Amino acid sequence: MGCVQTFIIFSAAALMAYVTGQNSTLAIGCAIAFVIARVFYSVFYILDIPLGRSLMFAIGSLSSGTLFVLSLSSVSG
C-alpha cells in the first residue's frame, strides 16, 4: 500500500514538472532516483533492513519534493 501512496505524490510532481517544461538533468535525475529508491525500498522491506528502508523512503520523498520545487520555481520566476 505504501508504494501506491508515494506514487500518487510522485505522479503529481512528475506531471507538474512535465507541464512546466522541466527537462533539466536534475529533474530527470530525480525521476529516475525515485523509481530506483522505490525498488530498493521494497528489497529492504523484504530483507527487514529498517535503516535502508528509511533511507530509500527519504530519497524518494526528496526526489518528489525537488520536482515540486523545480516546477514551482519555473512558474513563479
mmCIF file of the N, C-alpha and C atoms, coordinates in Angstrom:
data_MODEL
# 
_entry.id   MODEL 
# 
loop_
_atom_site.group_PDB 
_atom_site.id 
_atom_site.type_symbol 
_atom_site.label_atom_id 
_atom_site.label_alt_id 
_atom_site.label_comp_id 
_atom_site.label_asym_id 
_atom_site.label_entity_id 
_atom_site.label_seq_id 
_atom_site.pdbx_PDB_ins_code 
_atom_site.Cartn_x 
_atom_site.Cartn_y 
_atom_site.Cartn_z 
_atom_site.occupancy 
_atom_site.B_iso_or_equiv 
_atom_site.pdbx_formal_charge 
_atom_site.auth_seq_id 
_atom_site.auth_comp_id 
_atom_site.auth_asym_id 
_atom_site.auth_atom_id 
_atom_site.pdbx_PDB_model_num 
ATOM 1   N N  . MET A 1 1  ? 0.815  -1.190 0.000   1.00 0.00 ? 1  MET A N  1 
ATOM 2   C CA . MET A 1 1  ? 0.000  0.000  0.000   1.00 0.00 ? 1  MET A CA 1 
ATOM 3   C C  . MET A 1 1  ? 0.862  1.259  0.000   1.00 0.00 ? 1  MET A C  1 
ATOM 4   N N  . GLY A 1 2  ? 2.013  1.220  0.657   1.00 0.00 ? 2  GLY A N  1 
ATOM 5   C CA . GLY A 1 2  ? 2.891  2.378  0.723   1.00 0.00 ? 2  GLY A CA 1 
ATOM 6   C C  . GLY A 1 2  ? 3.376  2.834  -0.642  1.00 0.00 ? 2  GLY A C  1 
ATOM 7   N N  . CYS A 1 3  ? 3.600  1.873  -1.535  1.00 0.00 ? 3  CYS A N  1 
ATOM 8   C CA . CYS A 1 3  ? 4.059  2.234  -2.874  1.00 0.00 ? 3  CYS A CA 1 
ATOM 9   C C  . CYS A 1 3  ? 2.987  3.024  -3.626  1.00 0.00 ? 3  CYS A C  1 
ATOM 10  N N  . VAL A 1 4  ? 1.736  2.660  -3.426  1.00 0.00 ? 4  VAL A N  1 
ATOM 11  C CA . VAL A 1 4  ? 0.645  3.359  -4.093  1.00 0.00 ? 4  VAL A CA 1 
ATOM 12  C C  . VAL A 1 4  ? 0.543  4.791  -3.574  1.00 0.00 ? 4  VAL A C  1 
ATOM 13  N N  . GLN A 1 5  ? 0.680  4.966  -2.272  1.00 0.00 ? 5  GLN A N  1 
ATOM 14  C CA . GLN A 1 5  ? 0.562  6.293  -1.680  1.00 0.00 ? 5  GLN A CA 1 
ATOM 15  C C  . GLN A 1 5  ? 1.693  7.211  -2.146  1.00 0.00 ? 5  GLN A C  1 
ATOM 16  N N  . THR A 1 6  ? 2.910  6.709  -2.191  1.00 0.00 ? 6  THR A N  1 
ATOM 17  C CA . THR A 1 6  ? 4.020  7.555  -2.623  1.00 0.00 ? 6  THR A CA 1 
ATOM 18  C C  . THR A 1 6  ? 3.989  7.784  -4.129  1.00 0.00 ? 6  THR A C  1 
ATOM 19  N N  . PHE A 1 7  ? 3.439  6.824  -4.876  1.00 0.00 ? 7  PHE A N  1 
ATOM 20  C CA . PHE A 1 7  ? 3.351  7.007  -6.326  1.00 0.00 ? 7  PHE A CA 1 
ATOM 21  C C  . PHE A 1 7  ? 2.388  8.131  -6.685  1.00 0.00 ? 7  PHE A C  1 
ATOM 22  N N  . ILE A 1 8  ? 1.348  8.310  -5.901  1.00 0.00 ? 8  ILE A N  1 
ATOM 23  C CA . ILE A 1 8  ? 0.395  9.387  -6.169  1.00 0.00 ? 8  ILE A CA 1 
ATOM 24  C C  . ILE A 1 8  ? 1.095  10.741 -6.054  1.00 0.00 ? 8  ILE A C  1 
ATOM 25  N N  . ILE A 1 9  ? 1.907  10.913 -5.029  1.00 0.00 ? 9  ILE A N  1 
ATOM 26  C CA . ILE A 1 9  ? 2.648  12.168 -4.849  1.00 0.00 ? 9  ILE A CA 1 
ATOM 27  C C  . ILE A 1 9  ? 3.667  12.344 -5.968  1.00 0.00 ? 9  ILE A C  1 
ATOM 28  N N  . PHE A 1 10 ? 4.389  11.268 -6.281  1.00 0.00 ? 10 PHE A N  1 
ATOM 29  C CA . PHE A 1 10 ? 5.386  11.352 -7.350  1.00 0.00 ? 10 PHE A CA 1 
ATOM 30  C C  . PHE A 1 10 ? 4.739  11.652 -8.692  1.00 0.00 ? 10 PHE A C  1 
ATOM 31  N N  . SER A 1 11 ? 3.615  11.019 -8.987  1.00 0.00 ? 11 SER A N  1 
ATOM 32  C CA . SER A 1 11 ? 2.983  11.260 -10.284 1.00 0.00 ? 11 SER A CA 1 
ATOM 33  C C  . SER A 1 11 ? 2.519  12.710 -10.415 1.00 0.00 ? 11 SER A C  1 
ATOM 34  N N  . ALA A 1 12 ? 2.043  13.299 -9.321  1.00 0.00 ? 12 ALA A N  1 
ATOM 35  C CA . ALA A 1 12 ? 1.666  14.712 -9.352  1.00 0.00 ? 12 ALA A CA 1 
ATOM 36  C C  . ALA A 1 12 ? 2.899  15.589 -9.582  1.00 0.00 ? 12 ALA A C  1 
ATOM 37  N N  . ALA A 1 13 ? 3.997  15.259 -8.911  1.00 0.00 ? 13 ALA A N  1 
ATOM 38  C CA . ALA A 1 13 ? 5.232  16.039 -9.067  1.00 0.00 ? 13 ALA A CA 1 
ATOM 39  C C  . ALA A 1 13 ? 5.786  15.893 -10.480 1.00 0.00 ? 13 ALA A C  1 
ATOM 40  N N  . ALA A 1 14 ? 5.771  14.670 -11.003 1.00 0.00 ? 14 ALA A N  1 
ATOM 41  C CA . ALA A 1 14 ? 6.289  14.437 -12.354 1.00 0.00 ? 14 ALA A CA 1 
ATOM 42  C C  . ALA A 1 14 ? 5.408  15.119 -13.400 1.00 0.00 ? 14 ALA A C  1 
ATOM 43  N N  . LEU A 1 15 ? 4.107  15.091 -13.191 1.00 0.00 ? 15 LEU A N  1 
ATOM 44  C CA . LEU A 1 15 ? 3.199  15.760 -14.129 1.00 0.00 ? 15 LEU A CA 1 
ATOM 45  C C  . LEU A 1 15 ? 3.398  17.273 -14.093 1.00 0.00 ? 15 LEU A C  1 
ATOM 46  N N  . MET A 1 16 ? 3.584  17.827 -12.899 1.00 0.00 ? 16 MET A N  1 
ATOM 47  C CA . MET A 1 16 ? 3.864  19.267 -12.798 1.00 0.00 ? 16 MET A CA 1 
ATOM 48  C C  . MET A 1 16 ? 5.165  19.614 -13.515 1.00 0.00 ? 16 MET A C  1 
ATOM 49  N N  . ALA A 1 17 ? 6.184  18.778 -13.331 1.00 0.00 ? 17 ALA A N  1 
ATOM 50  C CA . ALA A 1 17 ? 7.467  19.029 -13.992 1.00 0.00 ? 17 ALA A CA 1 
ATOM 51  C C  . ALA A 1 17 ? 7.313  18.962 -15.509 1.00 0.00 ? 17 ALA A C  1 
ATOM 52  N N  . TYR A 1 18 ? 6.521  18.030 -15.975 1.00 0.00 ? 18 TYR A N  1 
ATOM 53  C CA . TYR A 1 18 ? 6.306  17.902 -17.419 1.00 0.00 ? 18 TYR A CA 1 
ATOM 54  C C  . TYR A 1 18 ? 5.548  19.103 -17.978 1.00 0.00 ? 18 TYR A C  1 
ATOM 55  N N  . VAL A 1 19 ? 4.494  19.494 -17.288 1.00 0.00 ? 19 VAL A N  1 
ATOM 56  C CA . VAL A 1 19 ? 3.660  20.610 -17.760 1.00 0.00 ? 19 VAL A CA 1 
ATOM 57  C C  . VAL A 1 19 ? 4.432  21.929 -17.750 1.00 0.00 ? 19 VAL A C  1 
ATOM 58  N N  . THR A 1 20 ? 5.299  22.107 -16.753 1.00 0.00 ? 20 THR A N  1 
ATOM 59  C CA . THR A 1 20 ? 6.068  23.358 -16.674 1.00 0.00 ? 20 THR A CA 1 
ATOM 60  C C  . THR A 1 20 ? 7.350  23.315 -17.501 1.00 0.00 ? 20 THR A C  1 
ATOM 61  N N  . GLY A 1 21 ? 7.582  22.218 -18.203 1.00 0.00 ? 21 GLY A N  1 
ATOM 62  C CA . GLY A 1 21 ? 8.722  22.130 -19.110 1.00 0.00 ? 21 GLY A CA 1 
ATOM 63  C C  . GLY A 1 21 ? 10.056 21.886 -18.428 1.00 0.00 ? 21 GLY A C  1 
ATOM 64  N N  . GLN A 1 22 ? 10.022 21.257 -17.271 1.00 0.00 ? 22 GLN A N  1 
ATOM 65  C CA . GLN A 1 22 ? 11.267 20.951 -16.558 1.00 0.00 ? 22 GLN A CA 1 
ATOM 66  C C  . GLN A 1 22 ? 11.927 19.733 -17.196 1.00 0.00 ? 22 GLN A C  1 
ATOM 67  N N  . ASN A 1 23 ? 12.925 19.968 -18.020 1.00 0.00 ? 23 ASN A N  1 
ATOM 68  C CA . ASN A 1 23 ? 13.643 18.856 -18.629 1.00 0.00 ? 23 ASN A CA 1 
ATOM 69  C C  . ASN A 1 23 ? 15.133 18.938 -18.317 1.00 0.00 ? 23 ASN A C  1 
ATOM 70  N N  . SER A 1 24 ? 15.447 19.509 -17.171 1.00 0.00 ? 24 SER A N  1 
ATOM 71  C CA . SER A 1 24 ? 16.839 19.634 -16.754 1.00 0.00 ? 24 SER A CA 1 
ATOM 72  C C  . SER A 1 24 ? 17.380 18.281 -16.305 1.00 0.00 ? 24 SER A C  1 
ATOM 73  N N  . THR A 1 25 ? 18.673 18.212 -16.209 1.00 0.00 ? 25 THR A N  1 
ATOM 74  C CA . THR A 1 25 ? 19.318 16.994 -15.735 1.00 0.00 ? 25 THR A CA 1 
ATOM 75  C C  . THR A 1 25 ? 18.876 16.673 -14.308 1.00 0.00 ? 25 THR A C  1 
ATOM 76  N N  . LEU A 1 26 ? 18.691 17.690 -13.494 1.00 0.00 ? 26 LEU A N  1 
ATOM 77  C CA . LEU A 1 26 ? 18.250 17.484 -12.114 1.00 0.00 ? 26 LEU A CA 1 
ATOM 78  C C  . LEU A 1 26 ? 16.856 16.866 -12.068 1.00 0.00 ? 26 LEU A C  1 
ATOM 79  N N  . ALA A 1 27 ? 15.943 17.369 -12.882 1.00 0.00 ? 27 ALA A N  1 
ATOM 80  C CA . ALA A 1 27 ? 14.575 16.841 -12.897 1.00 0.00 ? 27 ALA A CA 1 
ATOM 81  C C  . ALA A 1 27 ? 14.554 15.392 -13.376 1.00 0.00 ? 27 ALA A C  1 
ATOM 82  N N  . ILE A 1 28 ? 15.304 15.106 -14.397 1.00 0.00 ? 28 ILE A N  1 
ATOM 83  C CA . ILE A 1 28 ? 15.366 13.740 -14.916 1.00 0.00 ? 28 ILE A CA 1 
ATOM 84  C C  . ILE A 1 28 ? 16.005 12.816 -13.879 1.00 0.00 ? 28 ILE A C  1 
ATOM 85  N N  . GLY A 1 29 ? 17.060 13.293 -13.235 1.00 0.00 ? 29 GLY A N  1 
ATOM 86  C CA . GLY A 1 29 ? 17.718 12.503 -12.198 1.00 0.00 ? 29 GLY A CA 1 
ATOM 87  C C  . GLY A 1 29 ? 16.806 12.220 -11.022 1.00 0.00 ? 29 GLY A C  1 
ATOM 88  N N  . CYS A 1 30 ? 15.997 13.194 -10.648 1.00 0.00 ? 30 CYS A N  1 
ATOM 89  C CA . CYS A 1 30 ? 15.055 12.995 -9.538  1.00 0.00 ? 30 CYS A CA 1 
ATOM 90  C C  . CYS A 1 30 ? 14.008 11.938 -9.892  1.00 0.00 ? 30 CYS A C  1 
ATOM 91  N N  . ALA A 1 31 ? 13.520 11.975 -11.121 1.00 0.00 ? 31 ALA A N  1 
ATOM 92  C CA . ALA A 1 31 ? 12.523 10.980 -11.538 1.00 0.00 ? 31 ALA A CA 1 
ATOM 93  C C  . ALA A 1 31 ? 13.124 9.575  -11.527 1.00 0.00 ? 31 ALA A C  1 
ATOM 94  N N  . ILE A 1 32 ? 14.326 9.445  -12.019 1.00 0.00 ? 32 ILE A N  1 
ATOM 95  C CA . ILE A 1 32 ? 14.990 8.139  -12.030 1.00 0.00 ? 32 ILE A CA 1 
ATOM 96  C C  . ILE A 1 32 ? 15.316 7.694  -10.606 1.00 0.00 ? 32 ILE A C  1 
ATOM 97  N N  . ALA A 1 33 ? 15.788 8.625  -9.781  1.00 0.00 ? 33 ALA A N  1 
ATOM 98  C CA . ALA A 1 33 ? 16.131 8.294  -8.398  1.00 0.00 ? 33 ALA A CA 1 
ATOM 99  C C  . ALA A 1 33 ? 14.901 7.801  -7.632  1.00 0.00 ? 33 ALA A C  1 
ATOM 100 N N  . PHE A 1 34 ? 13.742 8.395  -7.895  1.00 0.00 ? 34 PHE A N  1 
ATOM 101 C CA . PHE A 1 34 ? 12.531 7.955  -7.211  1.00 0.00 ? 34 PHE A CA 1 
ATOM 102 C C  . PHE A 1 34 ? 12.228 6.497  -7.523  1.00 0.00 ? 34 PHE A C  1 
ATOM 103 N N  . VAL A 1 35 ? 12.274 6.154  -8.801  1.00 0.00 ? 35 VAL A N  1 
ATOM 104 C CA . VAL A 1 35 ? 11.953 4.782  -9.205  1.00 0.00 ? 35 VAL A CA 1 
ATOM 105 C C  . VAL A 1 35 ? 12.949 3.795  -8.592  1.00 0.00 ? 35 VAL A C  1 
ATOM 106 N N  . ILE A 1 36 ? 14.234 4.126  -8.661  1.00 0.00 ? 36 ILE A N  1 
ATOM 107 C CA . ILE A 1 36 ? 15.254 3.242  -8.090  1.00 0.00 ? 36 ILE A CA 1 
ATOM 108 C C  . ILE A 1 36 ? 15.085 3.127  -6.575  1.00 0.00 ? 36 ILE A C  1 
ATOM 109 N N  . ALA A 1 37 ? 14.804 4.237  -5.915  1.00 0.00 ? 37 ALA A N  1 
ATOM 110 C CA . ALA A 1 37 ? 14.618 4.213  -4.464  1.00 0.00 ? 37 ALA A CA 1 
ATOM 111 C C  . ALA A 1 37 ? 13.434 3.339  -4.075  1.00 0.00 ? 37 ALA A C  1 
ATOM 112 N N  . ARG A 1 38 ? 12.358 3.390  -4.838  1.00 0.00 ? 38 ARG A N  1 
ATOM 113 C CA . ARG A 1 38 ? 11.186 2.572  -4.512  1.00 0.00 ? 38 ARG A CA 1 
ATOM 114 C C  . ARG A 1 38 ? 11.473 1.087  -4.714  1.00 0.00 ? 38 ARG A C  1 
ATOM 115 N N  . VAL A 1 39 ? 12.274 0.759  -5.715  1.00 0.00 ? 39 VAL A N  1 
ATOM 116 C CA . VAL A 1 39 ? 12.642 -0.647 -5.920  1.00 0.00 ? 39 VAL A CA 1 
ATOM 117 C C  . VAL A 1 39 ? 13.477 -1.131 -4.730  1.00 0.00 ? 39 VAL A C  1 
ATOM 118 N N  . PHE A 1 40 ? 14.477 -0.335 -4.352  1.00 0.00 ? 40 PHE A N  1 
ATOM 119 C CA . PHE A 1 40 ? 15.315 -0.724 -3.224  1.00 0.00 ? 40 PHE A CA 1 
ATOM 120 C C  . PHE A 1 40 ? 14.539 -0.696 -1.904  1.00 0.00 ? 40 PHE A C  1 
ATOM 121 N N  . TYR A 1 41 ? 13.548 0.188  -1.792  1.00 0.00 ? 41 TYR A N  1 
ATOM 122 C CA . TYR A 1 41 ? 12.701 0.204  -0.599  1.00 0.00 ? 41 TYR A CA 1 
ATOM 123 C C  . TYR A 1 41 ? 12.031 -1.157 -0.422  1.00 0.00 ? 41 TYR A C  1 
ATOM 124 N N  . SER A 1 42 ? 11.506 -1.692 -1.519  1.00 0.00 ? 42 SER A N  1 
ATOM 125 C CA . SER A 1 42 ? 10.849 -2.999 -1.456  1.00 0.00 ? 42 SER A CA 1 
ATOM 126 C C  . SER A 1 42 ? 11.835 -4.096 -1.075  1.00 0.00 ? 42 SER A C  1 
ATOM 127 N N  . VAL A 1 43 ? 13.046 -4.022 -1.627  1.00 0.00 ? 43 VAL A N  1 
ATOM 128 C CA . VAL A 1 43 ? 14.062 -5.016 -1.295  1.00 0.00 ? 43 VAL A CA 1 
ATOM 129 C C  . VAL A 1 43 ? 14.412 -4.947 0.186   1.00 0.00 ? 43 VAL A C  1 
ATOM 130 N N  . PHE A 1 44 ? 14.635 -3.740 0.691   1.00 0.00 ? 44 PHE A N  1 
ATOM 131 C CA . PHE A 1 44 ? 14.968 -3.587 2.108   1.00 0.00 ? 44 PHE A CA 1 
ATOM 132 C C  . PHE A 1 44 ? 13.798 -3.972 3.009   1.00 0.00 ? 44 PHE A C  1 
ATOM 133 N N  . TYR A 1 45 ? 12.591 -3.784 2.533   1.00 0.00 ? 45 TYR A N  1 
ATOM 134 C CA . TYR A 1 45 ? 11.415 -4.189 3.303   1.00 0.00 ? 45 TYR A CA 1 
ATOM 135 C C  . TYR A 1 45 ? 11.371 -5.709 3.421   1.00 0.00 ? 45 TYR A C  1 
ATOM 136 N N  . ILE A 1 46 ? 11.594 -6.385 2.301   1.00 0.00 ? 46 ILE A N  1 
ATOM 137 C CA . ILE A 1 46 ? 11.580 -7.854 2.308   1.00 0.00 ? 46 ILE A CA 1 
ATOM 138 C C  . ILE A 1 46 ? 12.706 -8.399 3.178   1.00 0.00 ? 46 ILE A C  1 
ATOM 139 N N  . LEU A 1 47 ? 13.883 -7.773 3.109   1.00 0.00 ? 47 LEU A N  1 
ATOM 140 C CA . LEU A 1 47 ? 15.032 -8.233 3.898   1.00 0.00 ? 47 LEU A CA 1 
ATOM 141 C C  . LEU A 1 47 ? 14.992 -7.740 5.339   1.00 0.00 ? 47 LEU A C  1 
ATOM 142 N N  . ASP A 1 48 ? 14.011 -6.925 5.683   1.00 0.00 ? 48 ASP A N  1 
ATOM 143 C CA . ASP A 1 48 ? 13.834 -6.374 7.028   1.00 0.00 ? 48 ASP A CA 1 
ATOM 144 C C  . ASP A 1 48 ? 15.065 -5.589 7.491   1.00 0.00 ? 48 ASP A C  1 
ATOM 145 N N  . ILE A 1 49 ? 15.413 -4.580 6.666   1.00 0.00 ? 49 ILE A N  1 
ATOM 146 C CA . ILE A 1 49 ? 16.530 -3.682 6.986   1.00 0.00 ? 49 ILE A CA 1 
ATOM 147 C C  . ILE A 1 49 ? 15.940 -2.280 7.159   1.00 0.00 ? 49 ILE A C  1 
ATOM 148 N N  . PRO A 1 50 ? 15.605 -1.905 8.404   1.00 0.00 ? 50 PRO A N  1 
ATOM 149 C CA . PRO A 1 50 ? 14.915 -0.632 8.638   1.00 0.00 ? 50 PRO A CA 1 
ATOM 150 C C  . PRO A 1 50 ? 15.701 0.601  8.193   1.00 0.00 ? 50 PRO A C  1 
ATOM 151 N N  . LEU A 1 51 ? 17.000 0.631  8.416   1.00 0.00 ? 51 LEU A N  1 
ATOM 152 C CA . LEU A 1 51 ? 17.788 1.800  8.031   1.00 0.00 ? 51 LEU A CA 1 
ATOM 153 C C  . LEU A 1 51 ? 17.779 1.990  6.513   1.00 0.00 ? 51 LEU A C  1 
ATOM 154 N N  . GLY A 1 52 ? 17.960 0.918  5.776   1.00 0.00 ? 52 GLY A N  1 
ATOM 155 C CA . GLY A 1 52 ? 17.915 1.004  4.313   1.00 0.00 ? 52 GLY A CA 1 
ATOM 156 C C  . GLY A 1 52 ? 16.559 1.445  3.820   1.00 0.00 ? 52 GLY A C  1 
ATOM 157 N N  . ARG A 1 53 ? 15.522 0.916  4.448   1.00 0.00 ? 53 ARG A N  1 
ATOM 158 C CA . ARG A 1 53 ? 14.154 1.283  4.079   1.00 0.00 ? 53 ARG A CA 1 
ATOM 159 C C  . ARG A 1 53 ? 13.909 2.768  4.332   1.00 0.00 ? 53 ARG A C  1 
ATOM 160 N N  . SER A 1 54 ? 14.376 3.266  5.464   1.00 0.00 ? 54 SER A N  1 
ATOM 161 C CA . SER A 1 54 ? 14.199 4.683  5.791   1.00 0.00 ? 54 SER A CA 1 
ATOM 162 C C  . SER A 1 54 ? 14.970 5.578  4.834   1.00 0.00 ? 54 SER A C  1 
ATOM 163 N N  . LEU A 1 55 ? 16.173 5.176  4.483   1.00 0.00 ? 55 LEU A N  1 
ATOM 164 C CA . LEU A 1 55 ? 16.967 5.966  3.530   1.00 0.00 ? 55 LEU A CA 1 
ATOM 165 C C  . LEU A 1 55 ? 16.307 6.017  2.164   1.00 0.00 ? 55 LEU A C  1 
ATOM 166 N N  . MET A 1 56 ? 15.775 4.902  1.717   1.00 0.00 ? 56 MET A N  1 
ATOM 167 C CA . MET A 1 56 ? 15.119 4.871  0.411   1.00 0.00 ? 56 MET A CA 1 
ATOM 168 C C  . MET A 1 56 ? 13.834 5.697  0.420   1.00 0.00 ? 56 MET A C  1 
ATOM 169 N N  . PHE A 1 57 ? 13.121 5.670  1.536   1.00 0.00 ? 57 PHE A N  1 
ATOM 170 C CA . PHE A 1 57 ? 11.924 6.498  1.657   1.00 0.00 ? 57 PHE A CA 1 
ATOM 171 C C  . PHE A 1 57 ? 12.304 7.980  1.598   1.00 0.00 ? 57 PHE A C  1 
ATOM 172 N N  . ALA A 1 58 ? 13.384 8.334  2.286   1.00 0.00 ? 58 ALA A N  1 
ATOM 173 C CA . ALA A 1 58 ? 13.839 9.728  2.291   1.00 0.00 ? 58 ALA A CA 1 
ATOM 174 C C  . ALA A 1 58 ? 14.277 10.166 0.896   1.00 0.00 ? 58 ALA A C  1 
ATOM 175 N N  . ILE A 1 59 ? 14.997 9.312  0.189   1.00 0.00 ? 59 ILE A N  1 
ATOM 176 C CA . ILE A 1 59 ? 15.436 9.655  -1.171  1.00 0.00 ? 59 ILE A CA 1 
ATOM 177 C C  . ILE A 1 59 ? 14.230 9.828  -2.089  1.00 0.00 ? 59 ILE A C  1 
ATOM 178 N N  . GLY A 1 60 ? 13.260 8.941  -1.978  1.00 0.00 ? 60 GLY A N  1 
ATOM 179 C CA . GLY A 1 60 ? 12.050 9.064  -2.795  1.00 0.00 ? 60 GLY A CA 1 
ATOM 180 C C  . GLY A 1 60 ? 11.275 10.336 -2.490  1.00 0.00 ? 60 GLY A C  1 
ATOM 181 N N  . SER A 1 61 ? 11.150 10.654 -1.218  1.00 0.00 ? 61 SER A N  1 
ATOM 182 C CA . SER A 1 61 ? 10.437 11.873 -0.821  1.00 0.00 ? 61 SER A CA 1 
ATOM 183 C C  . SER A 1 61 ? 11.174 13.118 -1.274  1.00 0.00 ? 61 SER A C  1 
ATOM 184 N N  . LEU A 1 62 ? 12.482 13.109 -1.126  1.00 0.00 ? 62 LEU A N  1 
ATOM 185 C CA . LEU A 1 62 ? 13.298 14.242 -1.569  1.00 0.00 ? 62 LEU A CA 1 
ATOM 186 C C  . LEU A 1 62 ? 13.210 14.423 -3.084  1.00 0.00 ? 62 LEU A C  1 
ATOM 187 N N  . SER A 1 63 ? 13.160 13.334 -3.806  1.00 0.00 ? 63 SER A N  1 
ATOM 188 C CA . SER A 1 63 ? 13.043 13.413 -5.261  1.00 0.00 ? 63 SER A CA 1 
ATOM 189 C C  . SER A 1 63 ? 11.719 14.050 -5.668  1.00 0.00 ? 63 SER A C  1 
ATOM 190 N N  . SER A 1 64 ? 10.632 13.615 -5.052  1.00 0.00 ? 64 SER A N  1 
ATOM 191 C CA . SER A 1 64 ? 9.328  14.206 -5.360  1.00 0.00 ? 64 SER A CA 1 
ATOM 192 C C  . SER A 1 64 ? 9.285  15.673 -4.959  1.00 0.00 ? 64 SER A C  1 
ATOM 193 N N  . GLY A 1 65 ? 9.809  15.981 -3.796  1.00 0.00 ? 65 GLY A N  1 
ATOM 194 C CA . GLY A 1 65 ? 9.841  17.373 -3.338  1.00 0.00 ? 65 GLY A CA 1 
ATOM 195 C C  . GLY A 1 65 ? 10.654 18.260 -4.255  1.00 0.00 ? 65 GLY A C  1 
ATOM 196 N N  . THR A 1 66 ? 11.768 17.750 -4.736  1.00 0.00 ? 66 THR A N  1 
ATOM 197 C CA . THR A 1 66 ? 12.604 18.528 -5.651  1.00 0.00 ? 66 THR A CA 1 
ATOM 198 C C  . THR A 1 66 ? 11.869 18.810 -6.957  1.00 0.00 ? 66 THR A C  1 
ATOM 199 N N  . LEU A 1 67 ? 11.126 17.824 -7.458  1.00 0.00 ? 67 LEU A N  1 
ATOM 200 C CA . LEU A 1 67 ? 10.344 18.053 -8.679  1.00 0.00 ? 67 LEU A CA 1 
ATOM 201 C C  . LEU A 1 67 ? 9.289  19.128 -8.457  1.00 0.00 ? 67 LEU A C  1 
ATOM 202 N N  . PHE A 1 68 ? 8.648  19.114 -7.284  1.00 0.00 ? 68 PHE A N  1 
ATOM 203 C CA . PHE A 1 68 ? 7.672  20.165 -6.973  1.00 0.00 ? 68 PHE A CA 1 
ATOM 204 C C  . PHE A 1 68 ? 8.348  21.539 -6.934  1.00 0.00 ? 68 PHE A C  1 
ATOM 205 N N  . VAL A 1 69 ? 9.487  21.635 -6.273  1.00 0.00 ? 69 VAL A N  1 
ATOM 206 C CA . VAL A 1 69 ? 10.189 22.916 -6.148  1.00 0.00 ? 69 VAL A CA 1 
ATOM 207 C C  . VAL A 1 69 ? 10.645 23.417 -7.517  1.00 0.00 ? 69 VAL A C  1 
ATOM 208 N N  . LEU A 1 70 ? 11.192 22.544 -8.338  1.00 0.00 ? 70 LEU A N  1 
ATOM 209 C CA . LEU A 1 70 ? 11.612 22.953 -9.680  1.00 0.00 ? 70 LEU A CA 1 
ATOM 210 C C  . LEU A 1 70 ? 10.436 23.472 -10.497 1.00 0.00 ? 70 LEU A C  1 
ATOM 211 N N  . SER A 1 71 ? 9.312  22.786 -10.399 1.00 0.00 ? 71 SER A N  1 
ATOM 212 C CA . SER A 1 71 ? 8.122  23.207 -11.141 1.00 0.00 ? 71 SER A CA 1 
ATOM 213 C C  . SER A 1 71 ? 7.606  24.557 -10.667 1.00 0.00 ? 71 SER A C  1 
ATOM 214 N N  . LEU A 1 72 ? 7.513  24.706 -9.350  1.00 0.00 ? 72 LEU A N  1 
ATOM 215 C CA . LEU A 1 72 ? 7.004  25.965 -8.809  1.00 0.00 ? 72 LEU A CA 1 
ATOM 216 C C  . LEU A 1 72 ? 7.956  27.128 -9.078  1.00 0.00 ? 72 LEU A C  1 
ATOM 217 N N  . SER A 1 73 ? 9.250  26.868 -9.060  1.00 0.00 ? 73 SER A N  1 
ATOM 218 C CA . SER A 1 73 ? 10.199 27.944 -9.322  1.00 0.00 ? 73 SER A CA 1 
ATOM 219 C C  . SER A 1 73 ? 10.153 28.399 -10.768 1.00 0.00 ? 73 SER A C  1 
ATOM 220 N N  . SER A 1 74 ? 9.851  27.496 -11.687 1.00 0.00 ? 74 SER A N  1 
ATOM 221 C CA . SER A 1 74 ? 9.779  27.907 -13.088 1.00 0.00 ? 74 SER A CA 1 
ATOM 222 C C  . SER A 1 74 ? 8.503  28.685 -13.370 1.00 0.00 ? 74 SER A C  1 
ATOM 223 N N  . VAL A 1 75 ? 7.440  28.415 -12.624 1.00 0.00 ? 75 VAL A N  1 
ATOM 224 C CA . VAL A 1 75 ? 6.189  29.139 -12.810 1.00 0.00 ? 75 VAL A CA 1 
ATOM 225 C C  . VAL A 1 75 ? 6.247  30.520 -12.205 1.00 0.00 ? 75 VAL A C  1 
ATOM 226 N N  . SER A 1 76 ? 6.860  30.637 -11.019 1.00 0.00 ? 76 SER A N  1 
ATOM 227 C CA . SER A 1 76 ? 6.893  31.921 -10.337 1.00 0.00 ? 76 SER A CA 1 
ATOM 228 C C  . SER A 1 76 ? 7.989  32.846 -10.873 1.00 0.00 ? 76 SER A C  1 
ATOM 229 N N  . GLY A 1 77 ? 8.983  32.278 -11.522 1.00 0.00 ? 77 GLY A N  1 
ATOM 230 C CA . GLY A 1 77 ? 10.101 33.108 -11.963 1.00 0.00 ? 77 GLY A CA 1 
ATOM 231 C C  . GLY A 1 77 ? 10.106 33.291 -13.385 1.00 0.00 ? 77 GLY A C  1 
# 
